[in-house]
Amino acid sequence: MTLYRNKKTIRELFNNTKDTFWTPSETKNIKRSQKLGTFLKNFYFKCVVLCITSTVIKPFVLGEGASSYTKYKPDYVPRYFFLILEDIACTAALLSMLCLDVVILTLLMMTEVQFQILNNKLSNLFHFDSGKEVYYQQVLHKRIKEYVDHQNFLIKFLARFSRIFSVTTLFFLGDIILTMCMRMYIISSDNTHINYRIEALFHLIAGLNEIIFCYSIPAQALMDQANEISNSAYLSNWYEYPADAKCILQIMIRDQKKIEITAGGYVMIDLKMFMAAVKTIISYCMFLRTMGLANN
């Protein structure tokens, strides 16, 4: 729904990545970021495929009673035809979720690379010791303006990104935490059949990987790079060129406001959020087990 409702704005974001994003240089850190993004996307995709496979194949192998869902099936509808319809609906729902997650992951990692390039350019802005470049104030001012404009563009880009996905991400986190809590409860229950435990384990792994690989790690990497701008500008030997110090100070002042990726403007999306989510899942699971033992 989010992708369909905001398809025009999302298309503009991806067009901006083609038209305005800088081409990554072949540096070690940038290559590592690109490899990390590819690894996260591929690993998460495999986890979702594993989840879909466990849900789709199990009723065919173990019978209709082993289905993950409670539903009404008229007697005149053939069993396998009904299972195929159920599998199509399940696969479509999970793949739509996969598309949203991959879009968010891709935009976050691409923006993180842009901030990393900007940091590299700023840190080398006043390094003229190699003899390959000559100090020209006019050229230097042009570079500084280019860097400042790109910084402003990235900040506006993230603001548009947040307007599109922030509320959706908040609802997703609430839903996934409750769902993973129930999956962990199924795994830890003594009276649950082993088949349901295995399926719940697959779902738990896929859900936790979805949070950390599509949201926490990319958002944390982006914020680390974005909030490093002032340090990169300060370490650029600007103090050796006092005539140009004012421009660098403006960059550092602009970077005083920390860039944050949030869900709904309330929950910071970072590695601490993932650990808090795991802690919440375990706490609610233990609460449900305690209530179950008390009732018995």
N, C-alpha and C positions, 0 to 999 in steps of 0.2 A: 504494500500500500504506500509506504514512504517513497519507494523508488518511482512508482507510477505517478503519485501526486506531485512530486518535485522533479519529474524527469527533465523538464526544461532547464531548471537551475543546475541539476547535476550534470547535464550535458555541457553547460557553460563552464562548470568547474573543470571538467576534463579537457575542454577546449583551451582553457587557461593553462593547463599543464603542458599542452603542446605548443602554444603560442608565446607564453610569457616565462615559463620555467626555464632556467638555465640548463644547458646541456651538461650533465655530470662529467667531470674530468676523471681520468683514469688513476685516481689515487687509491691507496690501500684502504683507507677508512670508508670511502664512498663505495668501493667494490664490496666491502664487508657489509655495509648497510643494504645494498642491493641484493646480496646473497641471503641476508637475513630475511628480507621481505619475501623473496622467492621461497625460502624454506618454510616460513610461517604459513604462507598461502597453501603450499603443497601438503604440509603436514595436517593442517586443519581440514583440507579437502578430503584427505584419506580418512580422518576420524569421522567425518560426516558420512562418507560412503560406508564405513564400517557400521555406523548406527543405522543407516537405511537398510543395509543388507540384513542385519539381525532382525529388524522389524518385518521386513518383507518375506524372508525365507522361512522364518519360524512357523507360521501357520500352515505352510505347505508340508513341512517335514513332520511336525508334531501334532497336527490336527487343528481344527478351528478353535478348539477350546484353549489353545495356547496363544491366541491372538492378544496383542497388546491393548486392544480397545474393546470396550463394551458397546455393542450395537444391536440393532434389530434387523434381522434378515427374514424376509417373507419366505415361506416354504416353497413357493413356485420358482424362486430365483436359484439357479445352479450355484453350488458352493464355490467352485473355482472362478466362476464369473464374478461373484461377489468379492472374493479375495483379490482378484485383479483390480477391480474398482477401488477397493480399499488401499491397495498398494500404490495405485496411481495418485490417489489423493494424498497419501502420506509422503510419497516422493516429491510431489509438486510443492507441498508445504515446506519440506526440509530444504529443497533446492532454492525456493524463494528466500528463505532465511540465509542460505549460503551466499546467494548473490549480494544481499545487503551487507553481510559481514565482509565479503571480499572487496566490495566497493569502499567501505570504511577503512579497511586495512590498507588498500592500495593508496588512497588519498593521504592517509597519515604517513605512510612510509615515503611517498614521493615528496611530501612537504618537509619531512625530516631531512631528506637528502639536500633539499634546497637551503635549509638553514645551515646544514653542514658546509655546503659550498660557500655560503655567505661568511661563515666563520673563518674559513680558510683564506678567503680573499681579504677580509679585514685584518687578520693577523699578519698578513704579508704586505699590507698596504704601503708601509714606509720602509720596507726592507730593500734598500738599493745597494747593498754591499757587494753583491755578486758581480757588478760591473756590466750586467746585461741590460740594465735599465738606468736611465738618467732622470734625475729629479727635475720635473717641469711642473710648476705650480698650477698652470692651467689644466694640464692633463690630470693632475692629481685631484683637482676640484671636480673634474668631470667624472672621475672614478668614484669619488665619495658620493656625488649626487646619484650615480647609478646604484650604488650599494644602498643608500638611504631609500631610494624609490623602490628597490626590490624588497627591502625590509617592510616598508609600508604595504606593498602589494601582498606579501605573505601574511601580514597581520589581518588585512581585509579578507584574504582568502580563507583564513581560519575562522573569521567571524561568520562568513557565509556558510562554511561547513557546519559550524555549531548551530546556526539557525535551522538547518535542514535536519540534522541527525541528533541533536541534543535531547529533545523530548522522547524520541523513539528509543534512544539508548537507555534513558531512565526507566521506561516501562520494560524494556528487555531485561535489564539487570534485576528488577523486582521479580519478573516472571521466571527467569532462569535460576535465581537463588531458591525460590520456592520449589521449582521442579527438581532441582538437584538435591534439595533436602528430602523430598519424597523418595527419590532414587536411592539415596544413601540409607534411608529408613528401610526400604525393601531389601537392600543388600544385607543389612545388619539384623533383620528379623529372623527368628529361629524357625518360624512356621511357613516361611516362603519357599516355594519349590526352587530347585537349583537353576532351572531354565529362566525363571523370572529374575533371579539374582544376576545371572550372566548378562541378560539383556539390560538390566538396570545399571550394571557396571559399565557396559558399552556407552550408555546414555550419559552416565556421570563423567566418563573420560571425555566424551565429545563436548559436553557442556562446559567443563572446566577449561579444556583447550580453547573453546570458543572465546571465553572471557579473557584468558591471558594472551593468546596468540593474535587475536583480532582486535583487542582493545587495550589491554594493560601495557604490553611490551611496546607496541607502536606509539601509543600516546606518551608513555614515559620517555622513549627515545626522542620524540619530537620536542617535548617540553625541555628536556635536557639541552638539546641543541639550540632551541629558541632562546632560552634564558642564559646562554653562554655568549650572546652577542656582545654585551658590555665588556666581558672579560677579554674577548678577542680584540675588540677595539682598543682596550687599555694596553694590551701587550703588543701593540703594533709599532712601538718606538715613536709614538706621536710626540713625545716630549722633546725629541731631537729636532722637531720642526714646529717651533712655537707659532709661526704664522698660520698654520693649518690646525692648531689645537682646538679652535672653536668648533669646527665641524665634527671632530671626533667626540668632543664633549656633548654635542647635541645627540649623537648616536647613543652614547652611554646614558644620557638622561631619558631618552625615549624608551630605553630598555629597562628602566627601573620598574615599570609595571610588568609583573610576571605574566607570561602567557600560560593559561591553564586550559586543559581539555576537560570539560565537565559533562555530566549527564543531567540535563534539566536545570543546569546552573546550581545544583546542590551537591552532587557527588563528584569528587575529583577522580578522573580515570587514570590510574597509575598502578604501580606494583603494590602499593599499600592497599589500594582498593581491592585487588585480587585476594590478598591475604585476609582482609576484613571479610570478603565474601565467603572464603573457605571457612573462616572462624564462625560466621553466622550459620552456614549450612550445617556444620558439625554441632553447634549449640542447639539448633532447632531439632536436629535428628535425635540428640540425646534427650531433649524434652519430650519428644513423641515416644521414645522408648520408655522413659520413666512413667509417662501417663499410661502406656500400654501395660507395663508391669503392675502398676497400681490397680488397674481395672481387673487384671487377672487374679 
